[in-house]
Amino acid sequence: MKAFLPFLFAFLSFISFYTSAQNLVQNSDFELFSKMPSGTHNGIDCAKYWRTPTFASNDYYHVDADELAGTSKNRFGKQTPHSGKAYGGICIREEYVEYLAINLLDTLIKDQDYLVEFYISKAEKSKGSVNEFGILFTDRIKWSITQTGISEKPSVDFTNKNGYTDTKEWIKLSAIYHAKGFETTLILGHFIYDKQKGPKKSCHYYMR
């Protein structure tokens, strides 16, 4: 019988039934920061260990930041953190798509099952929405130099035919992933492999 490792995306943690709890994602809840975000700079690099895998930037929000990068109010609206004090954010529009990326503390175990969970909430000032989010497990954090989005089909795909449109509540996305054994990095966001799932006008999503 295989060990089953819940992979909790609040933000991410690995817990084995046969070992003590282990979190393979550093700063999984975005609480640790190297720089308090502000209106002049609130890129995800303000949060320790988180990066952008393409040339499109991304965002970091903290309860103690100014009104452009805060949680009670920011440039895209407002949303209380699902827990703690912070969360990430990505913009999605035609020809410009942002992602969040991070290196895992260890390579995933081949043929191991992982439970993947994370939360999204559409920003209030978004004009549109998307109906797909995904996680791409890979072996590198820098995926491309493009700003137009990653066309690779994600390792884990979440689709809502009506679109992810809730601006009030956090939506939990959850699935089981069967590891191939080479995965050292995860990339989170909206993937452009299917144009039917593309943005309906520009939108911004908070990620937790």
N, C-alpha and C positions, 0 to 999 in steps of 0.2 A: 504494500500500500504506500502510495506516494505521500510525502509530507505535503501539507496544504498551507501555503503562506498567504494570509490575508495581506493585501497591499493597499493600505488605507490612504486615500488622497485627501486627508484633512490636515495637511495635504498628502503626504505619502509616508507610509510606514510598512515594514515587513514584520510579520509575527508568525513564528512557526509553532506548530503544536508540539514539536520535539525539542525546541530550543527556547531560550529566553527571548523576550521581545527585542527585535532589532530593527532599526530604522535605516534604510539604505539611502535616504534622501536627506542631505544636510539642509537645515533651515526649511524643513518641509511645511511649516506653517507661516513662513514669511516674517516671523517675528524679529529675526536678527537682521540688523542693517549696518552697513558700513558708512552710510550717509543718510541723514534724514531727507526724504524727498521734499521738493519745493516746486513752486511754479516755474522756476528757471531750469530745474532738472529733476525729473522723477522717473528716470529710466529704471528698468528692473535691476540694473547693476548696482543700484542703491541697496538692494537686498543681497545679503551675502550668498554667494555660490550660484545665484540665478543669472542666466545669460540670455542673449538673443542669438538664434542660430542663423539668421539671415541679415541683410542690410536694412531691414525694416525694424524700427525701434519698438519698444513696448513700455509698460508703465508699472509703477509701484506706488501704492497709497498707504498712508499710515495715519492713525487717529490723531497723532500729535503734529502732523504736517500743517502747512498753511492751507488756505481755502481752495487752492487750485490742485493740491495733491493730497488732500485729507480724505477721510471717510464720511464724516458727517456732511461734507460738501467738497466737491472737486469740479474740474472743468467739464466733466461729462454727466454730472448729476450728484447723487449721493446714495450710499448703501452702507448699512451697518455691517461690519465684518461678521462672517459666519461664526467665528470664534476668535479670541485674541484681539489684536489691534491693527492688523494689516491684511492686504491682499494684493494680487497682481492685476494687470489689465492688458487687453489687446484691442487694437483697432482692426476692423475688417471692412474693406471696400474693394470694388473692382480694380484690379491691377495693383493693389497694395494690401498685404496681409501680414499681420504681426504674429509672433509665436513666443512662448516661454520655453526655455530649455535648461537642463541641469544634468550634470554627471552623477551617476549613482556611486555609492561608496564601494560597491562590489559588482561584478558581472552576474547577471541572472543565471540561475541554474537550469541547464538543459532539461526539458520535459517536465519542469516544475510548473504548477498552476499558481497563479497570483490573482488575488482579487484587487481590482483597480477601482478606486472611487475618487471623484473630485466634484467640486461645486462651481456652478456658473450663475451669473445674474446679468441680464442686459441693462446697460446704463440708460438712465431716463432720457437723455438727450439724443439717443440713437434714432435715426430716421428709419432704419430698416432692421433686418434680422437675418440669421442664417439657420438652416435646419440640420447642420452637421458639425460635430466636434470630434476630435480624435486624438489619439496618442500614438506617436511614432517612436518605437524603440529602435535604437541604432547604436553604432559604435563610434560615433563622432558628434561633437557638439556644434561644429560649424558645418551647416548643411549646404548652403549656397550663398552667392553674392547677390541674389535677386531680391527685389522688394515685392514681386508679383505673386508670391505664395509658393508653397511646396506641392508639387503635383503627384508626389508619391502617395499611394493608398496607405492610410495609417494602419498600424498593427492592431489597434482597437478603435472601432468606429461607433459613434452614437448618432442616430438620426431621428429627428422628429419632423414628420411630414408637414406639420403646421408651423414649424419654426420655433426657435427658442426665444420667446417674446416677453417672459415675465420680468418686470423691473422692480417688483416688490419683494419677492421671496428668492432664496437661493435654491437652485435646482440641482439635485444630486444625480450624477451620472455614474453608473456602476456596471462592471463586467468582469469576467474571468479571462485572464490572458495566459496562454500556454507558451512558456519561454523556449526560444531556440538555443540559447546558451552563449550568445555573443554580445548580448545587450549591455552596454555600459552607460547609455545616455537615453533620456527621454525628451521628446519634443511635444509640446501640447498646444493645440489650437484648431483652426479650421483649415482643412486640406482641400486643394482645388482639383482633385482628380475627377470630380463629377460636377460639371457646370450647372446641372439641375439643382445642386445643393448650394450654389453660390449665394452671395449677399443680395438681399432685396434692399437696395440703397445702402449707404454707409452705416456702420454700426460699431459699437464699442461694448465689450463684455468684461466684467469683473470676474476674476478667477480665484478660487480658494480651495 
